[in-house]
Amino acid sequence: MRCHDDSKIFKKAGSLLARRDHSRWELRTKLIKAAPASQVDRLLDRLEQLNLLNDHNYAYNFALSRMHNSGWGPARVRSYLLARGVGKEIVDSVLEQACKEVDQQSMIIKYAQMGFVRMKSRIGLPEVRKMISHLRRRGFEEEMIHSALRQILSARLLNNLETGE
């Protein structure tokens, strides 16, 4: 059942935004089920005017949170935000800003050390390759991964990794 009453759709938007921030696209996708597109777009414009809906703030807060608290790298954050309808320009700007504030190398070192401790075995090439693959999936760039691992792995193991022996 679609509601056409402005107060009902405003209340629904408020309820969704009270739970968590949304991108404009996400909120539109959820509200379009309850009201005509023109009504939803007017509401979204009004929410932006009131600064209750702001894709830049949403993306920035999301990026910092995921990078600090969840160990996500920039590539994974980028993919997530783009999938949530945040514009490429906003995503690029936010990631540039967030990467200045987050020490990715320290995050990788901390994350890798915890992972190696959990493995509870002698760390060899298979374990290091597994960790590199895992860090790639988390969205970190290859050079950043290798730079961080150079700080915690033995010279012998690094040489074996680089030569493939």
Chimera marker file (.cmm) of the C-alpha trace (Angstrom):
<marker_set name="trace">
<marker id="1" x="0.000" y="0.000" z="0.000" r="1" g="1" b="0" radius="0.5"/>
<marker id="2" x="1.449" y="3.334" z="-1.041" r="1" g="1" b="0" radius="0.5"/>
<marker id="3" x="0.918" y="6.321" z="1.207" r="1" g="1" b="0" radius="0.5"/>
<marker id="4" x="0.585" y="9.765" z="-0.307" r="1" g="1" b="0" radius="0.5"/>
<marker id="5" x="0.489" y="11.760" z="2.924" r="1" g="1" b="0" radius="0.5"/>
<marker id="6" x="3.610" y="13.935" z="3.346" r="1" g="1" b="0" radius="0.5"/>
<marker id="7" x="3.665" y="13.482" z="7.114" r="1" g="1" b="0" radius="0.5"/>
<marker id="8" x="3.653" y="9.677" z="6.800" r="1" g="1" b="0" radius="0.5"/>
<marker id="9" x="6.523" y="9.596" z="4.336" r="1" g="1" b="0" radius="0.5"/>
<marker id="10" x="8.438" y="12.165" z="6.426" r="1" g="1" b="0" radius="0.5"/>
<marker id="11" x="7.913" y="10.005" z="9.506" r="1" g="1" b="0" radius="0.5"/>
<marker id="12" x="9.122" y="6.919" z="7.627" r="1" g="1" b="0" radius="0.5"/>
<marker id="13" x="12.239" y="8.791" z="6.455" r="1" g="1" b="0" radius="0.5"/>
<marker id="14" x="12.865" y="10.010" z="9.994" r="1" g="1" b="0" radius="0.5"/>
<marker id="15" x="12.544" y="6.491" z="11.335" r="1" g="1" b="0" radius="0.5"/>
<marker id="16" x="15.053" y="5.168" z="8.793" r="1" g="1" b="0" radius="0.5"/>
<marker id="17" x="17.520" y="7.999" z="9.456" r="1" g="1" b="0" radius="0.5"/>
<marker id="18" x="17.196" y="7.548" z="13.225" r="1" g="1" b="0" radius="0.5"/>
<marker id="19" x="18.525" y="3.994" z="12.886" r="1" g="1" b="0" radius="0.5"/>
<marker id="20" x="21.537" y="4.949" z="10.777" r="1" g="1" b="0" radius="0.5"/>
<marker id="21" x="22.714" y="7.396" z="8.148" r="1" g="1" b="0" radius="0.5"/>
<marker id="22" x="21.756" y="6.686" z="4.557" r="1" g="1" b="0" radius="0.5"/>
<marker id="23" x="22.913" y="7.966" z="1.215" r="1" g="1" b="0" radius="0.5"/>
<marker id="24" x="20.295" y="9.836" z="-0.806" r="1" g="1" b="0" radius="0.5"/>
<marker id="25" x="20.062" y="6.898" z="-3.217" r="1" g="1" b="0" radius="0.5"/>
<marker id="26" x="19.579" y="4.362" z="-0.400" r="1" g="1" b="0" radius="0.5"/>
<marker id="27" x="16.873" y="6.393" z="1.282" r="1" g="1" b="0" radius="0.5"/>
<marker id="28" x="15.125" y="7.047" z="-2.041" r="1" g="1" b="0" radius="0.5"/>
<marker id="29" x="15.173" y="3.327" z="-2.817" r="1" g="1" b="0" radius="0.5"/>
<marker id="30" x="13.483" y="2.555" z="0.502" r="1" g="1" b="0" radius="0.5"/>
<marker id="31" x="10.935" y="5.372" z="0.374" r="1" g="1" b="0" radius="0.5"/>
<marker id="32" x="9.919" y="4.893" z="-3.249" r="1" g="1" b="0" radius="0.5"/>
<marker id="33" x="8.013" y="1.782" z="-2.130" r="1" g="1" b="0" radius="0.5"/>
<marker id="34" x="5.726" y="3.953" z="-0.006" r="1" g="1" b="0" radius="0.5"/>
<marker id="35" x="5.140" y="7.072" z="-2.108" r="1" g="1" b="0" radius="0.5"/>
<marker id="36" x="5.328" y="8.458" z="-5.639" r="1" g="1" b="0" radius="0.5"/>
<marker id="37" x="8.789" y="9.401" z="-6.896" r="1" g="1" b="0" radius="0.5"/>
<marker id="38" x="7.982" y="13.119" z="-7.108" r="1" g="1" b="0" radius="0.5"/>
<marker id="39" x="6.902" y="13.175" z="-3.453" r="1" g="1" b="0" radius="0.5"/>
<marker id="40" x="9.993" y="11.239" z="-2.368" r="1" g="1" b="0" radius="0.5"/>
<marker id="41" x="12.307" y="13.548" z="-4.321" r="1" g="1" b="0" radius="0.5"/>
<marker id="42" x="10.699" y="16.646" z="-2.760" r="1" g="1" b="0" radius="0.5"/>
<marker id="43" x="11.156" y="15.113" z="0.691" r="1" g="1" b="0" radius="0.5"/>
<marker id="44" x="14.800" y="14.217" z="-0.001" r="1" g="1" b="0" radius="0.5"/>
<marker id="45" x="15.468" y="17.770" z="-1.193" r="1" g="1" b="0" radius="0.5"/>
<marker id="46" x="13.937" y="19.111" z="2.023" r="1" g="1" b="0" radius="0.5"/>
<marker id="47" x="15.992" y="16.693" z="4.163" r="1" g="1" b="0" radius="0.5"/>
<marker id="48" x="19.138" y="17.898" z="2.389" r="1" g="1" b="0" radius="0.5"/>
<marker id="49" x="18.170" y="21.530" z="3.045" r="1" g="1" b="0" radius="0.5"/>
<marker id="50" x="17.803" y="20.666" z="6.742" r="1" g="1" b="0" radius="0.5"/>
<marker id="51" x="21.153" y="18.821" z="6.588" r="1" g="1" b="0" radius="0.5"/>
<marker id="52" x="19.472" y="15.637" z="7.785" r="1" g="1" b="0" radius="0.5"/>
<marker id="53" x="20.588" y="13.942" z="4.588" r="1" g="1" b="0" radius="0.5"/>
<marker id="54" x="24.094" y="14.629" z="3.317" r="1" g="1" b="0" radius="0.5"/>
<marker id="55" x="25.959" y="12.194" z="1.068" r="1" g="1" b="0" radius="0.5"/>
<marker id="56" x="29.348" y="13.764" z="1.808" r="1" g="1" b="0" radius="0.5"/>
<marker id="57" x="28.942" y="13.474" z="5.587" r="1" g="1" b="0" radius="0.5"/>
<marker id="58" x="27.493" y="9.979" z="5.250" r="1" g="1" b="0" radius="0.5"/>
<marker id="59" x="30.428" y="8.831" z="3.104" r="1" g="1" b="0" radius="0.5"/>
<marker id="60" x="33.073" y="10.487" z="5.271" r="1" g="1" b="0" radius="0.5"/>
<marker id="61" x="31.727" y="9.058" z="8.526" r="1" g="1" b="0" radius="0.5"/>
<marker id="62" x="31.297" y="5.644" z="6.944" r="1" g="1" b="0" radius="0.5"/>
<marker id="63" x="34.847" y="5.641" z="5.546" r="1" g="1" b="0" radius="0.5"/>
<marker id="64" x="36.455" y="6.662" z="8.827" r="1" g="1" b="0" radius="0.5"/>
<marker id="65" x="34.409" y="4.179" z="10.806" r="1" g="1" b="0" radius="0.5"/>
<marker id="66" x="35.172" y="1.239" z="8.549" r="1" g="1" b="0" radius="0.5"/>
<marker id="67" x="38.848" y="2.117" z="8.192" r="1" g="1" b="0" radius="0.5"/>
<marker id="68" x="39.392" y="2.713" z="11.929" r="1" g="1" b="0" radius="0.5"/>
<marker id="69" x="37.100" y="0.106" z="13.447" r="1" g="1" b="0" radius="0.5"/>
<marker id="70" x="36.744" y="-2.631" z="10.853" r="1" g="1" b="0" radius="0.5"/>
<marker id="71" x="40.150" y="-2.620" z="9.187" r="1" g="1" b="0" radius="0.5"/>
<marker id="72" x="38.807" y="-1.876" z="5.722" r="1" g="1" b="0" radius="0.5"/>
<marker id="73" x="41.114" y="-0.470" z="3.092" r="1" g="1" b="0" radius="0.5"/>
<marker id="74" x="40.228" y="2.331" z="0.673" r="1" g="1" b="0" radius="0.5"/>
<marker id="75" x="39.280" y="0.020" z="-2.200" r="1" g="1" b="0" radius="0.5"/>
<marker id="76" x="36.689" y="-1.800" z="-0.127" r="1" g="1" b="0" radius="0.5"/>
<marker id="77" x="35.246" y="1.463" z="1.228" r="1" g="1" b="0" radius="0.5"/>
<marker id="78" x="35.097" y="2.847" z="-2.345" r="1" g="1" b="0" radius="0.5"/>
<marker id="79" x="33.256" y="-0.207" z="-3.614" r="1" g="1" b="0" radius="0.5"/>
<marker id="80" x="30.729" y="-0.102" z="-0.793" r="1" g="1" b="0" radius="0.5"/>
<marker id="81" x="29.982" y="3.610" z="-1.139" r="1" g="1" b="0" radius="0.5"/>
<marker id="82" x="29.608" y="3.439" z="-4.910" r="1" g="1" b="0" radius="0.5"/>
<marker id="83" x="27.211" y="0.514" z="-4.498" r="1" g="1" b="0" radius="0.5"/>
<marker id="84" x="25.147" y="2.712" z="-2.129" r="1" g="1" b="0" radius="0.5"/>
<marker id="85" x="24.725" y="5.373" z="-4.791" r="1" g="1" b="0" radius="0.5"/>
<marker id="86" x="27.244" y="7.895" z="-3.491" r="1" g="1" b="0" radius="0.5"/>
<marker id="87" x="28.702" y="9.884" z="-6.388" r="1" g="1" b="0" radius="0.5"/>
<marker id="88" x="32.226" y="9.109" z="-7.581" r="1" g="1" b="0" radius="0.5"/>
<marker id="89" x="33.391" y="12.687" z="-6.944" r="1" g="1" b="0" radius="0.5"/>
<marker id="90" x="32.195" y="12.533" z="-3.338" r="1" g="1" b="0" radius="0.5"/>
<marker id="91" x="33.776" y="9.110" z="-2.815" r="1" g="1" b="0" radius="0.5"/>
<marker id="92" x="37.111" y="10.286" z="-4.235" r="1" g="1" b="0" radius="0.5"/>
<marker id="93" x="37.088" y="13.409" z="-2.067" r="1" g="1" b="0" radius="0.5"/>
<marker id="94" x="36.128" y="11.514" z="1.088" r="1" g="1" b="0" radius="0.5"/>
<marker id="95" x="38.737" y="8.798" z="0.576" r="1" g="1" b="0" radius="0.5"/>
<marker id="96" x="41.450" y="11.356" z="-0.040" r="1" g="1" b="0" radius="0.5"/>
<marker id="97" x="40.519" y="13.054" z="3.218" r="1" g="1" b="0" radius="0.5"/>
<marker id="98" x="40.123" y="9.813" z="5.202" r="1" g="1" b="0" radius="0.5"/>
<marker id="99" x="43.427" y="8.379" z="3.973" r="1" g="1" b="0" radius="0.5"/>
<marker id="100" x="45.182" y="11.452" z="5.382" r="1" g="1" b="0" radius="0.5"/>
<marker id="101" x="43.616" y="10.781" z="8.772" r="1" g="1" b="0" radius="0.5"/>
<marker id="102" x="44.096" y="7.011" z="8.942" r="1" g="1" b="0" radius="0.5"/>
<marker id="103" x="47.533" y="5.419" z="9.154" r="1" g="1" b="0" radius="0.5"/>
<marker id="104" x="46.908" y="2.487" z="6.829" r="1" g="1" b="0" radius="0.5"/>
<marker id="105" x="50.357" y="1.031" z="7.312" r="1" g="1" b="0" radius="0.5"/>
<marker id="106" x="49.919" y="0.816" z="11.088" r="1" g="1" b="0" radius="0.5"/>
<marker id="107" x="46.482" y="-0.719" z="10.591" r="1" g="1" b="0" radius="0.5"/>
<marker id="108" x="47.907" y="-3.389" z="8.293" r="1" g="1" b="0" radius="0.5"/>
<marker id="109" x="50.775" y="-4.144" z="10.693" r="1" g="1" b="0" radius="0.5"/>
<marker id="110" x="48.424" y="-4.477" z="13.658" r="1" g="1" b="0" radius="0.5"/>
<marker id="111" x="45.946" y="-6.582" z="11.679" r="1" g="1" b="0" radius="0.5"/>
<marker id="112" x="48.661" y="-8.851" z="10.241" r="1" g="1" b="0" radius="0.5"/>
<marker id="113" x="50.334" y="-9.361" z="13.622" r="1" g="1" b="0" radius="0.5"/>
<marker id="114" x="47.014" y="-10.384" z="15.168" r="1" g="1" b="0" radius="0.5"/>
<marker id="115" x="46.398" y="-12.744" z="12.271" r="1" g="1" b="0" radius="0.5"/>
<marker id="116" x="49.816" y="-14.335" z="12.524" r="1" g="1" b="0" radius="0.5"/>
<marker id="117" x="49.372" y="-14.828" z="16.286" r="1" g="1" b="0" radius="0.5"/>
<marker id="118" x="46.063" y="-16.585" z="15.655" r="1" g="1" b="0" radius="0.5"/>
<marker id="119" x="47.726" y="-18.978" z="13.221" r="1" g="1" b="0" radius="0.5"/>
<marker id="120" x="49.776" y="-20.372" z="16.130" r="1" g="1" b="0" radius="0.5"/>
<marker id="121" x="52.248" y="-22.002" z="13.806" r="1" g="1" b="0" radius="0.5"/>
<marker id="122" x="55.585" y="-21.165" z="12.328" r="1" g="1" b="0" radius="0.5"/>
<marker id="123" x="55.065" y="-18.377" z="9.844" r="1" g="1" b="0" radius="0.5"/>
<marker id="124" x="56.160" y="-19.435" z="6.392" r="1" g="1" b="0" radius="0.5"/>
<marker id="125" x="55.410" y="-18.458" z="2.821" r="1" g="1" b="0" radius="0.5"/>
<marker id="126" x="51.958" y="-20.086" z="2.697" r="1" g="1" b="0" radius="0.5"/>
<marker id="127" x="50.822" y="-18.115" z="5.751" r="1" g="1" b="0" radius="0.5"/>
<marker id="128" x="52.264" y="-14.855" z="4.419" r="1" g="1" b="0" radius="0.5"/>
<marker id="129" x="50.629" y="-15.357" z="1.024" r="1" g="1" b="0" radius="0.5"/>
<marker id="130" x="47.339" y="-16.092" z="2.748" r="1" g="1" b="0" radius="0.5"/>
<marker id="131" x="47.653" y="-12.875" z="4.764" r="1" g="1" b="0" radius="0.5"/>
<marker id="132" x="48.485" y="-10.831" z="1.648" r="1" g="1" b="0" radius="0.5"/>
<marker id="133" x="45.437" y="-12.243" z="-0.111" r="1" g="1" b="0" radius="0.5"/>
<marker id="134" x="43.273" y="-11.464" z="2.900" r="1" g="1" b="0" radius="0.5"/>
<marker id="135" x="44.559" y="-7.879" z="3.090" r="1" g="1" b="0" radius="0.5"/>
<marker id="136" x="43.847" y="-7.397" z="-0.634" r="1" g="1" b="0" radius="0.5"/>
<marker id="137" x="40.253" y="-8.499" z="-0.064" r="1" g="1" b="0" radius="0.5"/>
<marker id="138" x="39.995" y="-5.982" z="2.773" r="1" g="1" b="0" radius="0.5"/>
<marker id="139" x="40.774" y="-3.286" z="0.201" r="1" g="1" b="0" radius="0.5"/>
<marker id="140" x="44.434" y="-2.430" z="0.764" r="1" g="1" b="0" radius="0.5"/>
<marker id="141" x="46.791" y="-1.677" z="-2.116" r="1" g="1" b="0" radius="0.5"/>
<marker id="142" x="49.573" y="-4.115" z="-2.919" r="1" g="1" b="0" radius="0.5"/>
<marker id="143" x="52.426" y="-1.681" z="-2.236" r="1" g="1" b="0" radius="0.5"/>
<marker id="144" x="50.938" y="-0.653" z="1.120" r="1" g="1" b="0" radius="0.5"/>
<marker id="145" x="50.631" y="-4.320" z="2.134" r="1" g="1" b="0" radius="0.5"/>
<marker id="146" x="54.211" y="-5.149" z="1.178" r="1" g="1" b="0" radius="0.5"/>
<marker id="147" x="55.551" y="-2.013" z="2.834" r="1" g="1" b="0" radius="0.5"/>
<marker id="148" x="53.820" y="-2.893" z="6.110" r="1" g="1" b="0" radius="0.5"/>
<marker id="149" x="54.859" y="-6.550" z="6.013" r="1" g="1" b="0" radius="0.5"/>
<marker id="150" x="58.497" y="-5.552" z="5.452" r="1" g="1" b="0" radius="0.5"/>
<marker id="151" x="58.393" y="-4.069" z="8.937" r="1" g="1" b="0" radius="0.5"/>
<marker id="152" x="57.270" y="-7.243" z="10.704" r="1" g="1" b="0" radius="0.5"/>
<marker id="153" x="58.660" y="-10.170" z="8.710" r="1" g="1" b="0" radius="0.5"/>
<marker id="154" x="62.183" y="-11.514" z="8.773" r="1" g="1" b="0" radius="0.5"/>
<marker id="155" x="64.573" y="-10.596" z="5.961" r="1" g="1" b="0" radius="0.5"/>
<marker id="156" x="64.844" y="-14.275" z="4.992" r="1" g="1" b="0" radius="0.5"/>
<marker id="157" x="61.097" y="-14.691" z="4.686" r="1" g="1" b="0" radius="0.5"/>
<marker id="158" x="60.772" y="-11.450" z="2.717" r="1" g="1" b="0" radius="0.5"/>
<marker id="159" x="63.504" y="-12.574" z="0.331" r="1" g="1" b="0" radius="0.5"/>
<marker id="160" x="61.744" y="-15.907" z="-0.169" r="1" g="1" b="0" radius="0.5"/>
<marker id="161" x="58.459" y="-14.118" z="-0.774" r="1" g="1" b="0" radius="0.5"/>
<marker id="162" x="59.952" y="-11.730" z="-3.323" r="1" g="1" b="0" radius="0.5"/>
<marker id="163" x="61.909" y="-14.425" z="-5.173" r="1" g="1" b="0" radius="0.5"/>
<marker id="164" x="59.081" y="-16.949" z="-4.969" r="1" g="1" b="0" radius="0.5"/>
<marker id="165" x="61.238" y="-19.644" z="-3.374" r="1" g="1" b="0" radius="0.5"/>
<link id1="1" id2="2" r="1" g="1" b="0" radius="0.2"/>
<link id1="2" id2="3" r="1" g="1" b="0" radius="0.2"/>
<link id1="3" id2="4" r="1" g="1" b="0" radius="0.2"/>
<link id1="4" id2="5" r="1" g="1" b="0" radius="0.2"/>
<link id1="5" id2="6" r="1" g="1" b="0" radius="0.2"/>
<link id1="6" id2="7" r="1" g="1" b="0" radius="0.2"/>
<link id1="7" id2="8" r="1" g="1" b="0" radius="0.2"/>
<link id1="8" id2="9" r="1" g="1" b="0" radius="0.2"/>
<link id1="9" id2="10" r="1" g="1" b="0" radius="0.2"/>
<link id1="10" id2="11" r="1" g="1" b="0" radius="0.2"/>
<link id1="11" id2="12" r="1" g="1" b="0" radius="0.2"/>
<link id1="12" id2="13" r="1" g="1" b="0" radius="0.2"/>
<link id1="13" id2="14" r="1" g="1" b="0" radius="0.2"/>
<link id1="14" id2="15" r="1" g="1" b="0" radius="0.2"/>
<link id1="15" id2="16" r="1" g="1" b="0" radius="0.2"/>
<link id1="16" id2="17" r="1" g="1" b="0" radius="0.2"/>
<link id1="17" id2="18" r="1" g="1" b="0" radius="0.2"/>
<link id1="18" id2="19" r="1" g="1" b="0" radius="0.2"/>
<link id1="19" id2="20" r="1" g="1" b="0" radius="0.2"/>
<link id1="20" id2="21" r="1" g="1" b="0" radius="0.2"/>
<link id1="21" id2="22" r="1" g="1" b="0" radius="0.2"/>
<link id1="22" id2="23" r="1" g="1" b="0" radius="0.2"/>
<link id1="23" id2="24" r="1" g="1" b="0" radius="0.2"/>
<link id1="24" id2="25" r="1" g="1" b="0" radius="0.2"/>
<link id1="25" id2="26" r="1" g="1" b="0" radius="0.2"/>
<link id1="26" id2="27" r="1" g="1" b="0" radius="0.2"/>
<link id1="27" id2="28" r="1" g="1" b="0" radius="0.2"/>
<link id1="28" id2="29" r="1" g="1" b="0" radius="0.2"/>
<link id1="29" id2="30" r="1" g="1" b="0" radius="0.2"/>
<link id1="30" id2="31" r="1" g="1" b="0" radius="0.2"/>
<link id1="31" id2="32" r="1" g="1" b="0" radius="0.2"/>
<link id1="32" id2="33" r="1" g="1" b="0" radius="0.2"/>
<link id1="33" id2="34" r="1" g="1" b="0" radius="0.2"/>
<link id1="34" id2="35" r="1" g="1" b="0" radius="0.2"/>
<link id1="35" id2="36" r="1" g="1" b="0" radius="0.2"/>
<link id1="36" id2="37" r="1" g="1" b="0" radius="0.2"/>
<link id1="37" id2="38" r="1" g="1" b="0" radius="0.2"/>
<link id1="38" id2="39" r="1" g="1" b="0" radius="0.2"/>
<link id1="39" id2="40" r="1" g="1" b="0" radius="0.2"/>
<link id1="40" id2="41" r="1" g="1" b="0" radius="0.2"/>
<link id1="41" id2="42" r="1" g="1" b="0" radius="0.2"/>
<link id1="42" id2="43" r="1" g="1" b="0" radius="0.2"/>
<link id1="43" id2="44" r="1" g="1" b="0" radius="0.2"/>
<link id1="44" id2="45" r="1" g="1" b="0" radius="0.2"/>
<link id1="45" id2="46" r="1" g="1" b="0" radius="0.2"/>
<link id1="46" id2="47" r="1" g="1" b="0" radius="0.2"/>
<link id1="47" id2="48" r="1" g="1" b="0" radius="0.2"/>
<link id1="48" id2="49" r="1" g="1" b="0" radius="0.2"/>
<link id1="49" id2="50" r="1" g="1" b="0" radius="0.2"/>
<link id1="50" id2="51" r="1" g="1" b="0" radius="0.2"/>
<link id1="51" id2="52" r="1" g="1" b="0" radius="0.2"/>
<link id1="52" id2="53" r="1" g="1" b="0" radius="0.2"/>
<link id1="53" id2="54" r="1" g="1" b="0" radius="0.2"/>
<link id1="54" id2="55" r="1" g="1" b="0" radius="0.2"/>
<link id1="55" id2="56" r="1" g="1" b="0" radius="0.2"/>
<link id1="56" id2="57" r="1" g="1" b="0" radius="0.2"/>
<link id1="57" id2="58" r="1" g="1" b="0" radius="0.2"/>
<link id1="58" id2="59" r="1" g="1" b="0" radius="0.2"/>
<link id1="59" id2="60" r="1" g="1" b="0" radius="0.2"/>
<link id1="60" id2="61" r="1" g="1" b="0" radius="0.2"/>
<link id1="61" id2="62" r="1" g="1" b="0" radius="0.2"/>
<link id1="62" id2="63" r="1" g="1" b="0" radius="0.2"/>
<link id1="63" id2="64" r="1" g="1" b="0" radius="0.2"/>
<link id1="64" id2="65" r="1" g="1" b="0" radius="0.2"/>
<link id1="65" id2="66" r="1" g="1" b="0" radius="0.2"/>
<link id1="66" id2="67" r="1" g="1" b="0" radius="0.2"/>
<link id1="67" id2="68" r="1" g="1" b="0" radius="0.2"/>
<link id1="68" id2="69" r="1" g="1" b="0" radius="0.2"/>
<link id1="69" id2="70" r="1" g="1" b="0" radius="0.2"/>
<link id1="70" id2="71" r="1" g="1" b="0" radius="0.2"/>
<link id1="71" id2="72" r="1" g="1" b="0" radius="0.2"/>
<link id1="72" id2="73" r="1" g="1" b="0" radius="0.2"/>
<link id1="73" id2="74" r="1" g="1" b="0" radius="0.2"/>
<link id1="74" id2="75" r="1" g="1" b="0" radius="0.2"/>
<link id1="75" id2="76" r="1" g="1" b="0" radius="0.2"/>
<link id1="76" id2="77" r="1" g="1" b="0" radius="0.2"/>
<link id1="77" id2="78" r="1" g="1" b="0" radius="0.2"/>
<link id1="78" id2="79" r="1" g="1" b="0" radius="0.2"/>
<link id1="79" id2="80" r="1" g="1" b="0" radius="0.2"/>
<link id1="80" id2="81" r="1" g="1" b="0" radius="0.2"/>
<link id1="81" id2="82" r="1" g="1" b="0" radius="0.2"/>
<link id1="82" id2="83" r="1" g="1" b="0" radius="0.2"/>
<link id1="83" id2="84" r="1" g="1" b="0" radius="0.2"/>
<link id1="84" id2="85" r="1" g="1" b="0" radius="0.2"/>
<link id1="85" id2="86" r="1" g="1" b="0" radius="0.2"/>
<link id1="86" id2="87" r="1" g="1" b="0" radius="0.2"/>
<link id1="87" id2="88" r="1" g="1" b="0" radius="0.2"/>
<link id1="88" id2="89" r="1" g="1" b="0" radius="0.2"/>
<link id1="89" id2="90" r="1" g="1" b="0" radius="0.2"/>
<link id1="90" id2="91" r="1" g="1" b="0" radius="0.2"/>
<link id1="91" id2="92" r="1" g="1" b="0" radius="0.2"/>
<link id1="92" id2="93" r="1" g="1" b="0" radius="0.2"/>
<link id1="93" id2="94" r="1" g="1" b="0" radius="0.2"/>
<link id1="94" id2="95" r="1" g="1" b="0" radius="0.2"/>
<link id1="95" id2="96" r="1" g="1" b="0" radius="0.2"/>
<link id1="96" id2="97" r="1" g="1" b="0" radius="0.2"/>
<link id1="97" id2="98" r="1" g="1" b="0" radius="0.2"/>
<link id1="98" id2="99" r="1" g="1" b="0" radius="0.2"/>
<link id1="99" id2="100" r="1" g="1" b="0" radius="0.2"/>
<link id1="100" id2="101" r="1" g="1" b="0" radius="0.2"/>
<link id1="101" id2="102" r="1" g="1" b="0" radius="0.2"/>
<link id1="102" id2="103" r="1" g="1" b="0" radius="0.2"/>
<link id1="103" id2="104" r="1" g="1" b="0" radius="0.2"/>
<link id1="104" id2="105" r="1" g="1" b="0" radius="0.2"/>
<link id1="105" id2="106" r="1" g="1" b="0" radius="0.2"/>
<link id1="106" id2="107" r="1" g="1" b="0" radius="0.2"/>
<link id1="107" id2="108" r="1" g="1" b="0" radius="0.2"/>
<link id1="108" id2="109" r="1" g="1" b="0" radius="0.2"/>
<link id1="109" id2="110" r="1" g="1" b="0" radius="0.2"/>
<link id1="110" id2="111" r="1" g="1" b="0" radius="0.2"/>
<link id1="111" id2="112" r="1" g="1" b="0" radius="0.2"/>
<link id1="112" id2="113" r="1" g="1" b="0" radius="0.2"/>
<link id1="113" id2="114" r="1" g="1" b="0" radius="0.2"/>
<link id1="114" id2="115" r="1" g="1" b="0" radius="0.2"/>
<link id1="115" id2="116" r="1" g="1" b="0" radius="0.2"/>
<link id1="116" id2="117" r="1" g="1" b="0" radius="0.2"/>
<link id1="117" id2="118" r="1" g="1" b="0" radius="0.2"/>
<link id1="118" id2="119" r="1" g="1" b="0" radius="0.2"/>
<link id1="119" id2="120" r="1" g="1" b="0" radius="0.2"/>
<link id1="120" id2="121" r="1" g="1" b="0" radius="0.2"/>
<link id1="121" id2="122" r="1" g="1" b="0" radius="0.2"/>
<link id1="122" id2="123" r="1" g="1" b="0" radius="0.2"/>
<link id1="123" id2="124" r="1" g="1" b="0" radius="0.2"/>
<link id1="124" id2="125" r="1" g="1" b="0" radius="0.2"/>
<link id1="125" id2="126" r="1" g="1" b="0" radius="0.2"/>
<link id1="126" id2="127" r="1" g="1" b="0" radius="0.2"/>
<link id1="127" id2="128" r="1" g="1" b="0" radius="0.2"/>
<link id1="128" id2="129" r="1" g="1" b="0" radius="0.2"/>
<link id1="129" id2="130" r="1" g="1" b="0" radius="0.2"/>
<link id1="130" id2="131" r="1" g="1" b="0" radius="0.2"/>
<link id1="131" id2="132" r="1" g="1" b="0" radius="0.2"/>
<link id1="132" id2="133" r="1" g="1" b="0" radius="0.2"/>
<link id1="133" id2="134" r="1" g="1" b="0" radius="0.2"/>
<link id1="134" id2="135" r="1" g="1" b="0" radius="0.2"/>
<link id1="135" id2="136" r="1" g="1" b="0" radius="0.2"/>
<link id1="136" id2="137" r="1" g="1" b="0" radius="0.2"/>
<link id1="137" id2="138" r="1" g="1" b="0" radius="0.2"/>
<link id1="138" id2="139" r="1" g="1" b="0" radius="0.2"/>
<link id1="139" id2="140" r="1" g="1" b="0" radius="0.2"/>
<link id1="140" id2="141" r="1" g="1" b="0" radius="0.2"/>
<link id1="141" id2="142" r="1" g="1" b="0" radius="0.2"/>
<link id1="142" id2="143" r="1" g="1" b="0" radius="0.2"/>
<link id1="143" id2="144" r="1" g="1" b="0" radius="0.2"/>
<link id1="144" id2="145" r="1" g="1" b="0" radius="0.2"/>
<link id1="145" id2="146" r="1" g="1" b="0" radius="0.2"/>
<link id1="146" id2="147" r="1" g="1" b="0" radius="0.2"/>
<link id1="147" id2="148" r="1" g="1" b="0" radius="0.2"/>
<link id1="148" id2="149" r="1" g="1" b="0" radius="0.2"/>
<link id1="149" id2="150" r="1" g="1" b="0" radius="0.2"/>
<link id1="150" id2="151" r="1" g="1" b="0" radius="0.2"/>
<link id1="151" id2="152" r="1" g="1" b="0" radius="0.2"/>
<link id1="152" id2="153" r="1" g="1" b="0" radius="0.2"/>
<link id1="153" id2="154" r="1" g="1" b="0" radius="0.2"/>
<link id1="154" id2="155" r="1" g="1" b="0" radius="0.2"/>
<link id1="155" id2="156" r="1" g="1" b="0" radius="0.2"/>
<link id1="156" id2="157" r="1" g="1" b="0" radius="0.2"/>
<link id1="157" id2="158" r="1" g="1" b="0" radius="0.2"/>
<link id1="158" id2="159" r="1" g="1" b="0" radius="0.2"/>
<link id1="159" id2="160" r="1" g="1" b="0" radius="0.2"/>
<link id1="160" id2="161" r="1" g="1" b="0" radius="0.2"/>
<link id1="161" id2="162" r="1" g="1" b="0" radius="0.2"/>
<link id1="162" id2="163" r="1" g="1" b="0" radius="0.2"/>
<link id1="163" id2="164" r="1" g="1" b="0" radius="0.2"/>
<link id1="164" id2="165" r="1" g="1" b="0" radius="0.2"/>
</marker_set>
